[in-house]
Amino acid sequence: MDLQSWDFDKNGTVDISGEWEFYWQESLEPQYVIVPGFWDSYTIDGKKIPHYGYATYKLNVLLPDNKERLALKIRDVVCSYTLYVDGKKLSASGVAGKSSETTIAYSLPKVVPFIPERKNLEIIFQISNFHVRKGGLSRPVTIGKEDEIRNMRDISLSFDMFLFGSLSIIGLYHLGLFSLRRKDKSSLYFGIFCILIASRSIFENERFILYVFPRLSWEFLVMTVFLSYYISVPIFFMYIHSLFPKESSKYILRFFQIIAILFSLVVLTTPTTIFSWTIESYEFFTLLGLVYCIVLLFKAISRKRKGSMIFFIGFFILMTTVIHDILYDFNLVQTNMLVPFGLFLFIFMQAFLISARFSKTFRTVEIQKIEIQNINRNLDQRVYELEDLSAHLEEIFAKVGENTRILAEFTLKNMSSMTSKNANNANEANSLMKKTNDVIFEANKVMTDLTSSMATISKASDDIYKIIKTIDEVSFQTNLLSLNAAVEAARAGEKGAGFAVVAEEVRNLAKRSAQAAKDTEILIQSTSQKIKNGVDIVLKTNKVFLEIEKTASKVSMLMEEIAEASVSQAQGIDQVAKAVYEINGVVKQKLY
């Protein structure tokens, strides 16, 4: 590279980019590659160079004749290197070994001063990468006068510190606002987002954190950079969702939250050789999220949401710088990272927007405060009026309480008297019911005996009927015998005349006996039928008395329960009366 005509005093610093000699691992044959760039984009003999390994970069620079003190500004070399200038080892970051065991990853941007001993300056970088997805001279090396190079570093470092301080203050301020008004989630999300970006600013670019903690592990530094990026994206979307909830989708928000959680878990649970490969995929999801935010903001603007236009302007600036830095990460553009500038402008505009909202809220509070003071004055007047009204009400309540007490005493006394009387009547009715039950029981017993006697009489009537029937049959036979005797007497003539008279008398007697037997039979049959009817009536009467006895028993039980209830009611009325007296006493105490 020819810089003989370059005037460092007039033209300042210069990036020594372009073609460098490139030796892959033990190779002695140089290849010429473009720097800056990652070596996995280079090919040797038609073969693509792998991600992990070591290499040597060499460049000869022709300097002007004047031998003034110069310096090299080394930005980001992935992921450890040793620098030689004119064969002298001037700087190193980590240990550039030939294997993962002999390599110690560490990358700190440095200013390397030197005094060139000849015009043909030889610069050699020995670089090793066994820890992340890409290795090599990923950023340009700058050469210039030492004071200008240091001034460049100091400006960059100062901007990092300014960004860290301002974002931290803005973040803490909004977290404080959230602590005062927890319903406003936008302050919480915006505060967390600012803190994440602030922490990221001292872990990238000049990596100020390594000046404060030089022994901080390189793995922790890389992990922090990845996590701050992965977590800040969903926090940013949550912030937009809190500002424009009606235009955003909860499901899309959940999607980006889940993606961020999964990628963050990979960072926390795997080494850098694995999780460093996730950055490109996450950048793709970030671009999707930016497109979603654009659609969301267009909806908010079309619906004339407050602050949507200011938010869109800041978001557009941020989105432009994010896209630029994604291209920068892929070495498609060779400029400086612009996201810090875009973030600062965006956050400043958001802070202004949120402050304006709070200022409007405070103005509203002041107006409401004045209105409340006026209301309080009116309330004082109303209080005086209410106190006067309260005094009148106390008098009314006192009179009402006294009337209530008298009425309650009168009512309770009458209720108690009536309840006691009902209880006594119930007891008397219960006693009478018991006596009635006893009488019904005795009547039922007599009816049972009567039924038994009627059955016996009916049986005796049947026996008499049989005897009368026998007498009738005897009379019939006697009548036949008298007829036979009369016939025989007629045959005997005069000798049998006396016998015929006797036979006639016997026959007449038999006729009267038969007639009497028939009359008796008819009478007995009539009597027997009446007895049977009487037995049926007695049986039915007996059944009725049994039912009456059962009903009387139930009525007796009910009367007992009524008597017990009346007694309990009388006791309850007495207790209520006592309670009313006590309440009346309490009311008097409260009123007076």
ZIHUMO-V975059 format. One record per residue. N is the residue number from 0. RES is the residue in three letters. PSI is psi in radians with two decimals (999 if undefined). Layout:
# ZIHUMO-V975059
N|RES|PSI + N|RES|PSI
This chain:
# ZIHUMO-V975059
0|MET|2.21 + 1|ASP|1.97 + 2|LEU|0.43 + 3|GLN|-0.55 + 4|SER|0.07 + 5|TRP|2.20 + 6|ASP|1.86 + 7|PHE|-0.45 + 8|ASP|-0.69 + 9|LYS|-0.79 + 10|ASN|-0.28 + 11|GLY|-2.60 + 12|THR|2.88 + 13|VAL|2.47 + 14|ASP|2.19 + 15|ILE|1.26 + 16|SER|3.00 + 17|GLY|-2.55 + 18|GLU|2.23 + 19|TRP|2.67 + 20|GLU|2.41 + 21|PHE|2.14 + 22|TYR|1.98 + 23|TRP|2.03 + 24|GLN|-2.01 + 25|GLU|0.14 + 26|SER|2.43 + 27|LEU|-0.22 + 28|GLU|2.06 + 29|PRO|2.56 + 30|GLN|2.61 + 31|TYR|2.14 + 32|VAL|2.83 + 33|ILE|2.23 + 34|VAL|2.35 + 35|PRO|2.79 + 36|GLY|2.81 + 37|PHE|2.49 + 38|TRP|-0.24 + 39|ASP|-0.10 + 40|SER|-0.07 + 41|TYR|2.75 + 42|THR|2.49 + 43|ILE|2.11 + 44|ASP|0.67 + 45|GLY|0.03 + 46|LYS|2.38 + 47|LYS|2.38 + 48|ILE|2.38 + 49|PRO|2.96 + 50|HIS|-0.62 + 51|TYR|2.42 + 52|GLY|-2.75 + 53|TYR|2.74 + 54|ALA|2.92 + 55|THR|2.26 + 56|TYR|2.40 + 57|LYS|2.39 + 58|LEU|2.35 + 59|ASN|2.24 + 60|VAL|2.19 + 61|LEU|2.05 + 62|LEU|2.86 + 63|PRO|2.98 + 64|ASP|-0.60 + 65|ASN|2.31 + 66|LYS|1.39 + 67|GLU|2.85 + 68|ARG|2.14 + 69|LEU|3.09 + 70|ALA|2.70 + 71|LEU|2.35 + 72|LYS|1.91 + 73|ILE|2.12 + 74|ARG|-1.43 + 75|ASP|1.94 + 76|VAL|2.19 + 77|VAL|2.13 + 78|CYS|0.07 + 79|SER|2.64 + 80|TYR|2.88 + 81|THR|2.30 + 82|LEU|2.27 + 83|TYR|2.33 + 84|VAL|2.09 + 85|ASP|0.71 + 86|GLY|-0.04 + 87|LYS|2.37 + 88|LYS|1.96 + 89|LEU|-0.45 + 90|SER|2.78 + 91|ALA|2.65 + 92|SER|2.00 + 93|GLY|-2.73 + 94|VAL|2.06 + 95|ALA|1.64 + 96|GLY|-3.05 + 97|LYS|0.10 + 98|SER|2.97 + 99|SER|-0.48 + 100|GLU|-0.60 + 101|THR|-0.04 + 102|THR|2.33 + 103|ILE|2.01 + 104|ALA|2.28 + 105|TYR|2.24 + 106|SER|1.89 + 107|LEU|2.13 + 108|PRO|2.36 + 109|LYS|2.79 + 110|VAL|2.08 + 111|VAL|1.78 + 112|PRO|2.67 + 113|PHE|2.82 + 114|ILE|1.98 + 115|PRO|2.36 + 116|GLU|-0.23 + 117|ARG|2.92 + 118|LYS|-0.62 + 119|ASN|1.67 + 120|LEU|2.23 + 121|GLU|2.11 + 122|ILE|2.20 + 123|ILE|2.27 + 124|PHE|2.16 + 125|GLN|2.02 + 126|ILE|2.41 + 127|SER|2.48 + 128|ASN|1.96 + 129|PHE|0.33 + 130|HIS|-0.50 + 131|VAL|3.04 + 132|ARG|-0.44 + 133|LYS|2.51 + 134|GLY|2.84 + 135|GLY|-3.01 + 136|LEU|1.54 + 137|SER|-0.30 + 138|ARG|2.66 + 139|PRO|2.61 + 140|VAL|2.32 + 141|THR|2.41 + 142|ILE|2.55 + 143|GLY|-3.03 + 144|LYS|2.54 + 145|GLU|-0.77 + 146|ASP|-0.61 + 147|GLU|-0.68 + 148|ILE|-0.76 + 149|ARG|-0.67 + 150|ASN|-0.68 + 151|MET|-0.79 + 152|ARG|-0.74 + 153|ASP|-0.68 + 154|ILE|-0.78 + 155|SER|-0.72 + 156|LEU|-0.69 + 157|SER|-0.69 + 158|PHE|-0.69 + 159|ASP|-0.76 + 160|MET|-0.70 + 161|PHE|-0.76 + 162|LEU|-0.75 + 163|PHE|-0.82 + 164|GLY|-0.83 + 165|SER|-0.75 + 166|LEU|-0.64 + 167|SER|-0.76 + 168|ILE|-0.78 + 169|ILE|-0.74 + 170|GLY|-0.82 + 171|LEU|-0.62 + 172|TYR|-0.79 + 173|HIS|-0.52 + 174|LEU|-0.65 + 175|GLY|-0.69 + 176|LEU|-0.68 + 177|PHE|-0.65 + 178|SER|-0.47 + 179|LEU|-0.49 + 180|ARG|1.52 + 181|ARG|-0.24 + 182|LYS|-0.38 + 183|ASP|1.55 + 184|LYS|-0.41 + 185|SER|-0.64 + 186|SER|-0.68 + 187|LEU|-0.91 + 188|TYR|-0.71 + 189|PHE|-0.69 + 190|GLY|-0.77 + 191|ILE|-0.73 + 192|PHE|-0.77 + 193|CYS|-0.72 + 194|ILE|-0.73 + 195|LEU|-0.80 + 196|ILE|-0.63 + 197|ALA|-0.78 + 198|SER|-0.63 + 199|ARG|-0.57 + 200|SER|-0.48 + 201|ILE|-0.06 + 202|PHE|-0.16 + 203|GLU|-3.06 + 204|ASN|-1.87 + 205|GLU|-0.17 + 206|ARG|1.07 + 207|PHE|-0.52 + 208|ILE|-0.51 + 209|LEU|-0.36 + 210|TYR|-0.55 + 211|VAL|-0.73 + 212|PHE|1.39 + 213|PRO|-0.39 + 214|ARG|0.13 + 215|LEU|2.31 + 216|SER|2.52 + 217|TRP|-0.62 + 218|GLU|-0.73 + 219|PHE|-0.67 + 220|LEU|-0.83 + 221|VAL|-0.72 + 222|MET|-0.72 + 223|THR|-0.72 + 224|VAL|-0.79 + 225|PHE|-0.83 + 226|LEU|-0.71 + 227|SER|-0.61 + 228|TYR|-0.82 + 229|TYR|-0.64 + 230|ILE|-0.60 + 231|SER|-0.50 + 232|VAL|-0.95 + 233|PRO|-0.55 + 234|ILE|-0.69 + 235|PHE|-0.75 + 236|PHE|-0.62 + 237|MET|-0.62 + 238|TYR|-0.79 + 239|ILE|-0.71 + 240|HIS|-0.66 + 241|SER|-0.50 + 242|LEU|-0.66 + 243|PHE|1.20 + 244|PRO|-0.56 + 245|LYS|-0.36 + 246|GLU|-0.33 + 247|SER|2.88 + 248|SER|2.27 + 249|LYS|-0.59 + 250|TYR|-0.73 + 251|ILE|-0.70 + 252|LEU|-0.77 + 253|ARG|-0.65 + 254|PHE|-0.86 + 255|PHE|-0.57 + 256|GLN|-0.76 + 257|ILE|-0.74 + 258|ILE|-0.78 + 259|ALA|-0.70 + 260|ILE|-0.77 + 261|LEU|-0.81 + 262|PHE|-0.67 + 263|SER|-0.66 + 264|LEU|-0.65 + 265|VAL|-0.74 + 266|VAL|-0.70 + 267|LEU|-0.41 + 268|THR|-0.06 + 269|THR|2.78 + 270|PRO|3.02 + 271|THR|-0.49 + 272|THR|-0.35 + 273|ILE|-0.95 + 274|PHE|-0.30 + 275|SER|-0.32 + 276|TRP|-0.17 + 277|THR|-0.19 + 278|ILE|-0.73 + 279|GLU|-0.70 + 280|SER|-0.71 + 281|TYR|-0.57 + 282|GLU|-0.58 + 283|PHE|-0.79 + 284|PHE|-0.57 + 285|THR|-0.75 + 286|LEU|-0.70 + 287|LEU|-0.74 + 288|GLY|-0.66 + 289|LEU|-0.70 + 290|VAL|-0.75 + 291|TYR|-0.72 + 292|CYS|-0.65 + 293|ILE|-0.81 + 294|VAL|-0.76 + 295|LEU|-0.77 + 296|LEU|-0.60 + 297|PHE|-0.68 + 298|LYS|-0.79 + 299|ALA|-0.70 + 300|ILE|-0.74 + 301|SER|-0.51 + 302|ARG|0.06 + 303|LYS|0.82 + 304|ARG|2.51 + 305|LYS|2.29 + 306|GLY|-0.02 + 307|SER|-0.64 + 308|MET|-0.77 + 309|ILE|-0.74 + 310|PHE|-0.72 + 311|PHE|-0.70 + 312|ILE|-0.85 + 313|GLY|-0.70 + 314|PHE|-0.66 + 315|PHE|-0.72 + 316|ILE|-0.80 + 317|LEU|-0.77 + 318|MET|-0.68 + 319|THR|-0.76 + 320|THR|-0.60 + 321|VAL|-0.79 + 322|ILE|-0.70 + 323|HIS|-0.78 + 324|ASP|-0.50 + 325|ILE|-0.74 + 326|LEU|-0.65 + 327|TYR|-0.66 + 328|ASP|-0.53 + 329|PHE|0.14 + 330|ASN|0.55 + 331|LEU|-0.34 + 332|VAL|2.57 + 333|GLN|1.22 + 334|THR|-2.88 + 335|ASN|2.84 + 336|MET|2.35 + 337|LEU|-0.16 + 338|VAL|-0.73 + 339|PRO|-0.72 + 340|PHE|-0.79 + 341|GLY|-0.72 + 342|LEU|-0.73 + 343|PHE|-0.79 + 344|LEU|-0.73 + 345|PHE|-0.83 + 346|ILE|-0.65 + 347|PHE|-0.74 + 348|MET|-0.64 + 349|GLN|-0.68 + 350|ALA|-0.70 + 351|PHE|-0.74 + 352|LEU|-0.83 + 353|ILE|-0.68 + 354|SER|-0.68 + 355|ALA|-0.69 + 356|ARG|-0.75 + 357|PHE|-0.63 + 358|SER|-0.73 + 359|LYS|-0.68 + 360|THR|-0.74 + 361|PHE|-0.68 + 362|ARG|-0.73 + 363|THR|-0.69 + 364|VAL|-0.72 + 365|GLU|-0.77 + 366|ILE|-0.77 + 367|GLN|-0.57 + 368|LYS|-0.77 + 369|ILE|-0.75 + 370|GLU|-0.68 + 371|ILE|-0.67 + 372|GLN|-0.75 + 373|ASN|-0.73 + 374|ILE|-0.68 + 375|ASN|-0.69 + 376|ARG|-0.74 + 377|ASN|-0.62 + 378|LEU|-0.64 + 379|ASP|-0.78 + 380|GLN|-0.73 + 381|ARG|-0.58 + 382|VAL|-0.78 + 383|TYR|-0.78 + 384|GLU|-0.70 + 385|LEU|-0.61 + 386|GLU|-0.76 + 387|ASP|-0.77 + 388|LEU|-0.62 + 389|SER|-0.65 + 390|ALA|-0.76 + 391|HIS|-0.69 + 392|LEU|-0.60 + 393|GLU|-0.73 + 394|GLU|-0.78 + 395|ILE|-0.76 + 396|PHE|-0.63 + 397|ALA|-0.79 + 398|LYS|-0.76 + 399|VAL|-0.69 + 400|GLY|-0.72 + 401|GLU|-0.79 + 402|ASN|-0.69 + 403|THR|-0.70 + 404|ARG|-0.81 + 405|ILE|-0.80 + 406|LEU|-0.71 + 407|ALA|-0.75 + 408|GLU|-0.79 + 409|PHE|-0.82 + 410|THR|-0.78 + 411|LEU|-0.64 + 412|LYS|-0.80 + 413|ASN|-0.75 + 414|MET|-0.71 + 415|SER|-0.74 + 416|SER|-0.80 + 417|MET|-0.69 + 418|THR|-0.72 + 419|SER|-0.74 + 420|LYS|-0.75 + 421|ASN|-0.67 + 422|ALA|-0.75 + 423|ASN|-0.78 + 424|ASN|-0.70 + 425|ALA|-0.67 + 426|ASN|-0.76 + 427|GLU|-0.75 + 428|ALA|-0.64 + 429|ASN|-0.72 + 430|SER|-0.80 + 431|LEU|-0.65 + 432|MET|-0.62 + 433|LYS|-0.75 + 434|LYS|-0.77 + 435|THR|-0.68 + 436|ASN|-0.70 + 437|ASP|-0.76 + 438|VAL|-0.77 + 439|ILE|-0.64 + 440|PHE|-0.78 + 441|GLU|-0.73 + 442|ALA|-0.68 + 443|ASN|-0.65 + 444|LYS|-0.76 + 445|VAL|-0.73 + 446|MET|-0.60 + 447|THR|-0.76 + 448|ASP|-0.70 + 449|LEU|-0.72 + 450|THR|-0.72 + 451|SER|-0.72 + 452|SER|-0.72 + 453|MET|-0.61 + 454|ALA|-0.69 + 455|THR|-0.76 + 456|ILE|-0.71 + 457|SER|-0.67 + 458|LYS|-0.73 + 459|ALA|-0.67 + 460|SER|-0.70 + 461|ASP|-0.68 + 462|ASP|-0.73 + 463|ILE|-0.69 + 464|TYR|-0.70 + 465|LYS|-0.70 + 466|ILE|-0.78 + 467|ILE|-0.68 + 468|LYS|-0.66 + 469|THR|-0.74 + 470|ILE|-0.71 + 471|ASP|-0.73 + 472|GLU|-0.67 + 473|VAL|-0.72 + 474|SER|-0.70 + 475|PHE|-0.75 + 476|GLN|-0.65 + 477|THR|-0.70 + 478|ASN|-0.71 + 479|LEU|-0.75 + 480|LEU|-0.66 + 481|SER|-0.62 + 482|LEU|-0.75 + 483|ASN|-0.70 + 484|ALA|-0.67 + 485|ALA|-0.69 + 486|VAL|-0.79 + 487|GLU|-0.63 + 488|ALA|-0.65 + 489|ALA|-0.63 + 490|ARG|-0.59 + 491|ALA|-0.31 + 492|GLY|-2.39 + 493|GLU|-0.50 + 494|LYS|-0.53 + 495|GLY|0.22 + 496|ALA|-0.74 + 497|GLY|-0.71 + 498|PHE|-0.57 + 499|ALA|-0.65 + 500|VAL|-0.76 + 501|VAL|-0.73 + 502|ALA|-0.64 + 503|GLU|-0.74 + 504|GLU|-0.70 + 505|VAL|-0.70 + 506|ARG|-0.74 + 507|ASN|-0.73 + 508|LEU|-0.69 + 509|ALA|-0.69 + 510|LYS|-0.79 + 511|ARG|-0.66 + 512|SER|-0.73 + 513|ALA|-0.73 + 514|GLN|-0.74 + 515|ALA|-0.68 + 516|ALA|-0.70 + 517|LYS|-0.77 + 518|ASP|-0.75 + 519|THR|-0.70 + 520|GLU|-0.78 + 521|ILE|-0.75 + 522|LEU|-0.77 + 523|ILE|-0.70 + 524|GLN|-0.74 + 525|SER|-0.77 + 526|THR|-0.75 + 527|SER|-0.73 + 528|GLN|-0.74 + 529|LYS|-0.65 + 530|ILE|-0.74 + 531|LYS|-0.75 + 532|ASN|-0.69 + 533|GLY|-0.68 + 534|VAL|-0.76 + 535|ASP|-0.77 + 536|ILE|-0.72 + 537|VAL|-0.71 + 538|LEU|-0.80 + 539|LYS|-0.73 + 540|THR|-0.69 + 541|ASN|-0.75 + 542|LYS|-0.74 + 543|VAL|-0.75 + 544|PHE|-0.63 + 545|LEU|-0.78 + 546|GLU|-0.72 + 547|ILE|-0.68 + 548|GLU|-0.77 + 549|LYS|-0.81 + 550|THR|-0.71 + 551|ALA|-0.65 + 552|SER|-0.79 + 553|LYS|-0.78 + 554|VAL|-0.67 + 555|SER|-0.74 + 556|MET|-0.75 + 557|LEU|-0.70 + 558|MET|-0.63 + 559|GLU|-0.78 + 560|GLU|-0.72 + 561|ILE|-0.70 + 562|ALA|-0.77 + 563|GLU|-0.75 + 564|ALA|-0.68 + 565|SER|-0.68 + 566|VAL|-0.79 + 567|SER|-0.69 + 568|GLN|-0.71 + 569|ALA|-0.73 + 570|GLN|-0.72 + 571|GLY|-0.71 + 572|ILE|-0.68 + 573|ASP|-0.74 + 574|GLN|-0.72 + 575|VAL|-0.69 + 576|ALA|-0.75 + 577|LYS|-0.75 + 578|ALA|-0.71 + 579|VAL|-0.71 + 580|TYR|-0.74 + 581|GLU|-0.77 + 582|ILE|-0.71 + 583|ASN|-0.68 + 584|GLY|-0.72 + 585|VAL|-0.75 + 586|VAL|-0.72 + 587|LYS|-0.70 + 588|GLN|-0.72 + 589|LYS|-0.62 + 590|LEU|-0.59 + 591|TYR|999
